[in-house]
């Protein structure tokens, strides 16, 4: 059996294979509520053979949304809408996770296909928040979070995790990548605080570890993943060495897997884009932190994914744009690798539901 289509068990949850769907923003959830677009979007993945479908960045509070039309899970209406998505994926025998997120200073954007980037107050925009009052390029200057407000954010992540579990999600992923709030606290390029959340590496890691501990306390044994940007790709920023130390800490705090991405914090980033350009980060973290990792980024074929897994550079593969182009990417990869996996069935996994 190929590595890509061998099962993987993390914290008691077994994934049928290691071809996973990466979280991808859809900008289609007014008031933070997922609807028909998401039912079709995730339903297509559910019938595509992936071992795990990871739902997009989902805000833990209204001001944590990336845009005015990004999903949330801070109220019961949103939770119930997500529960319907979970049921669709489970109905095809799949596993689904949710990426809990706070956009920090990269919040309050307009719809990506609009004629301007930042939403006005009349359009439903708001002042973003951040570890320090330093704006991301082109965005509004954020409000610097007080200690009480940081505590409220930890509580918001915890409450969101409880709602996600009530909705039936199989995995909880914390979004600490791509220049959003938890990443902003980690990077010295965005965190200029003088208190115990800024300065030293231990201080900059404090918030993500607090969030992990609180989510772990309510997780009921569900696997916790953390997506990180392994490098800011900017001199003097967050880098691989710091990422390895963070991963070692996350392992001690009970995290099951590190979802390794990169970039997104600083527009000065210089990224050498090429097939599998982030895999070396995943490989280093896997070996030096002794923790399972997923790899993502320009991984486009089953053969390429299999090579990464055979080299023990990663334990699972996250597929993004390739899955948008072909929601049944896993079925195609299985054919490439001469594997036989379950094809979608028109009834709920072949059972007549009465």
WORA-V137862 format. One record per backbone hydrogen bond with DSSP energy under -0.5 kcal/mol. CO is the residue of the C=O (numbers start at 1). NH is the residue of the N-H. Records with the same first field share a line. If there is no record, write none. Layout:
BEGIN
CO: NH ; NH
END
This chain:
BEGIN
3: 6
4: 18
8: 10 ; 15
10: 13
12: 14
13: 10 ; 15
15: 8
18: 20 ; 317
19: 51 ; 52
20: 22 ; 319
21: 54
29: 32
30: 33
32: 34 ; 72
35: 39
36: 40
37: 41
38: 42
39: 43
40: 44
41: 45
42: 46
43: 47
45: 48 ; 50
47: 344
48: 331
52: 21 ; 54
53: 55 ; 97
55: 99
56: 99
57: 59
58: 101
59: 73
61: 64
62: 65
64: 103
65: 108
66: 109
67: 70
68: 31
69: 29
71: 59
75: 79
76: 80
77: 81
78: 82
79: 83
80: 84
81: 85
82: 86
83: 87
84: 88
85: 89
86: 90
87: 91
88: 92
89: 92 ; 94
90: 93
95: 53
96: 170 ; 171
97: 55
98: 100 ; 173
99: 58
100: 175
101: 60
102: 181
103: 106
104: 107 ; 129
108: 119
109: 68
111: 114
117: 110
120: 125
121: 124
128: 143
130: 145
132: 134
136: 139
143: 130
146: 150
147: 151
148: 152
149: 153
150: 154
151: 155
152: 156
153: 157
154: 158
155: 159
156: 160
157: 161
158: 162
159: 163
160: 164
161: 165
162: 166
163: 167
164: 168 ; 169
165: 168
170: 223
171: 98 ; 173
172: 225
173: 100
174: 176 ; 227
175: 182
176: 229
177: 180
180: 183 ; 184
181: 185
182: 186
183: 187
187: 190 ; 191
190: 192
195: 198
198: 200
200: 204
201: 205
202: 206
203: 206
205: 209
206: 210
207: 211
208: 212
209: 213
210: 214
211: 215
212: 216
213: 217
214: 218
215: 218 ; 219
216: 219
219: 222
223: 172 ; 225
224: 256 ; 257
225: 174
226: 228 ; 259
227: 176
228: 230 ; 261
231: 263
233: 270
234: 237
238: 232
239: 243
240: 244
241: 245
242: 246
243: 247
244: 248
245: 249
246: 250
247: 251
248: 252
249: 253
250: 255
251: 254
257: 226 ; 259
258: 260 ; 294
259: 228 ; 261
260: 296
261: 230
263: 178
266: 269
269: 271
271: 273
274: 277
276: 279
278: 281 ; 282
279: 283
280: 284
281: 285
282: 286
283: 287
284: 288
285: 289
286: 290 ; 291
292: 258
293: 315 ; 316
294: 260
295: 318
297: 276
298: 276 ; 300
301: 305
302: 306
303: 307
304: 308
305: 309
306: 310
307: 311
308: 313 ; 314
309: 312
316: 295
317: 20 ; 319
318: 297
319: 22
320: 323 ; 324
321: 325
322: 326
326: 329
328: 332
329: 333
330: 334
331: 335
332: 336
333: 337
334: 339
335: 338
339: 341
347: 349 ; 350
348: 351
351: 348 ; 353
352: 354
END
